[in-house]
């Protein structure tokens, strides 16, 4: 009997058919897929409580319009549902733009282990510049740990994907994979400039160098969390190594109940 996988998406554009193919290639799961705003309401009503695995591929809490961005927190019921899941020892996997989700709910970034900022803002009591992005970057990914999430994964592998220059709480996570790419402002574009309509612009954006960590684990009480920066679009969805990593991560977090990171 197939185990249950809850997938949440929405809040950020993606190509639906290739993503559906990606989900179908992750193993023998009975997939339930909700898109925001329905996803938030379903989780608040208990959809995450019984799921064997949960995959967050969403970026909720934002409204982009006319060169501005507005943010909103999740409902108290949604917060309580995720707290309940993690307290029970059941973990989750977060992909790509999920690191930008829920800008007005700092607990989300604490659980995930980092944060992508669309506007300059406060992170852990310090003011930070908006984060950076760059699409279609060809780089070599390198394993930096021995871990069940990396079982069957080559020590290095090629990736073509969007990369982020944001906040990674390296002291609080267990590193899994690093990108052989220079995480400096010259190699990225400002997210705030993009929101304002200045796509692919890094002028007047003195972002300090950042972490090249693109996959890690985080322990939330008894619950195991995995974040992978991979996942911008069809090219990455089809990458067999990326599929293997996400499949492994779902298997590992589904075991839950106090697995150590």
N, C-alpha and C positions, 0 to 999 in steps of 0.2 A: 504494500500500500504506500503510495507516494506521500511524502511529508509535505507540510504546508509552507509556502513561501509567500509572505506579504511584501509587495513592492509598492513604494510610494514615489510618485513623480509629479511634475508640475512646478510652475514658478520660474522655469527656465526652458527655453525651446530645445527640442531634440527631434530626431527623425524616428517616428513611431515604429515603422515596419522593421528597420534594421535593429532597433532596440528590442522588439519582440523576438526577433531571431536570436539575439544575444541571450535573452532570458531562456529561450528554449534550449540553448546550448550549455546551460549551467548544471544539468543533471536531472534526476528524476524528482521533480518538485511539482506539487499541485499549486500553481501560481494564481494568486489573487492580486490584481493590479488596480490601485486607486490613484486618481489624479486630483490634485488640489483644485478647488477647495473641498471636494468630497473626501479626499484622503484624510484631512484633519478631522472632519466630522466622524468618519468611520473609526479612526484610531481612538478618538474621544469616547466613542460608544463601545470600545472593547475589541476592535479588530486585531490589535497587536498582542492581546493577552494570551491567546492560545496558539498563535503562529509558531511553528518550529523555527523559522528563520525570518528575519526582516531585512530588506534591502532599501536603504534610503537613496534615491536618485532624484531628490527634489530640492527646491530652493524656495521655500515658502516665506511669507512675511514681507513681500515687496510689491510695490506698484510703481512701474516706470511710466512716466508720461511727460511730454513737453520738456525734455531735458532735465527732469527732476526725478528723485526717487523718494517714495514714502514707505515707511516701515510700520509693521504692526506685530504685536506678540501673538503667540498661540493662545487658545482658550485654556482656562484652568483645567478643564477636563482632559484636554490633550496632554498637558504637562503631567497630570496625575497618572495617565495611562502609561506613559513612558517610564516614569518613576517606578510604577508598579511592575512593569516588565523587567527592568534592570534589577530591582530589589529581589525578584524571584530567581535571578541567576540566568535569565535568558538574555542573550546579547543581540548585536545587530551589526550590519555592514553598511558603511557609508561610502558613497562614490562621488568623485569629482565635485560638482558644484554644490553638493550637500554641505560643504564646509562654509558656504556663504549664507546658509539658511538662518532664519530667526534672529535677525540683527538685534532685536529688542529683548532677546532672552539669552543672557550670557551663559546660562546653564548648558545650553546646547553646545556651544563651543568648548566648554569645559569637558563635557562628555566626549566630544569628538576628538579633542586634542589640538585644535587650531582654529583659525578664523580668517576668512577672506572678507575684506572691507570694501564696499562700494563707495563709501565716503570716508574721509578722515574721521576717526572716532577713538573712543577709549577702549583699551583692551587691558584687563587686569590692572586697572588703576593708572595706566599710562596712555597718553595721547599718541596715536599712530597715524601715519599717512594712509590714504587709500591703497589698496593692494594692486598688484599688477597681473597682467595676463598676456599670453602670446599663443596664437593658434598655430597648428600644423608644424610643430617643432619636431624634428627628427633627432632622437637622442638614444644613448645606450643606458638602459636601466641596470643597476648592479645590486645584487642581494648583499645584505650586510648582517644577516642573522641566519641561524638554523631554527626553523619554526614550522609547525604543521601547515600554516597558510602557504608556505613556500615549497611544499612537497611536490617533487616532479618538475620544479621550475629551474631552468638553466641559470648558472651563476651570473651571466649577463644576457641581455636580450634587447632587441631593437624595438623602439616605440615611436609612433608618429601621433602626437596628441597635443592638446593645449596644456600649457604649464602655468602655474600660479606663483607669484611672488607675494606671499602673505605672511600671516603669523602662524608659526608652528611651535607648540609648547614642548620643545625637544626634551627638556628635563623631566617631563611627566609622561612620556610615551616610550614604547619599546620600538626602536627603528627596525624596519624590515627591508626597505628598498630605497636606494638613492639614485638620483638622475645625474649622469655625467653631463652637466650643463651648468653654465655660470649664472647663478641667481643674483644678478645685479641689475640696476635700473635700466641700463642701456639695452638689455636683452628683453625688456618687457614694455607694456604700455599701461598707462594709468586707467584704472577702472572709473574714477571720477570724471576724467576727461571723456571717456566713452559714453557715460551717462549723459554728459552735456552735449553730445553730438560730435565730439572730436575723437573719432575712432583712430586707433593705431597712432597714438600721440603720447610721447613721454617728456615733452617739454615742461620745464618748471615743475618737475616732479622728482625731488631728490631722495627717492626711497633708498634706505640703507640696504646693503646685501642681506640676503635671507637664506633660509634653509633649503637644501636640495633634497630633503626627505620627501618621498612621494608615496610611501606606504608605511603604516605603523599599526601597532595595537595599543589598546588602552584598557585598563581594568577599572570598571565602575562597580565597586563592591564585589559581589560575586559574578557580575556579568562581563563577558569579554566583548570588546568593541574592536572593529577593524576599519580603518580608513584607507582608501586607495584614491590617489589623485587621477588615475586613469579614467577615461570615459567621455571624451568630448563628442565623439560622433562615430559614424559607421566604420571608419578605418580602425578605430580602437576596439569597437564592439567585435570586429571580426578577427582581431589578433588572438591566436590560440593560446598564447602565454597569458594574456590578460584574462581570458575566459577561465583558464586553469586557476589563476590566483583568486578570482572572485568565487569560483566554485569551491575551492579549498576554504576560503574565508567563511562562506555560508555553512559549510559542514562543521567547521571549528566552532563558530559562534552558536550553532544549533545545539551543540552538546551542552553549553552553558554550565550552570550549577557549579560555579566556583573554579572553573578552569583558570589556571594562572596564565598571565600574558608572557 
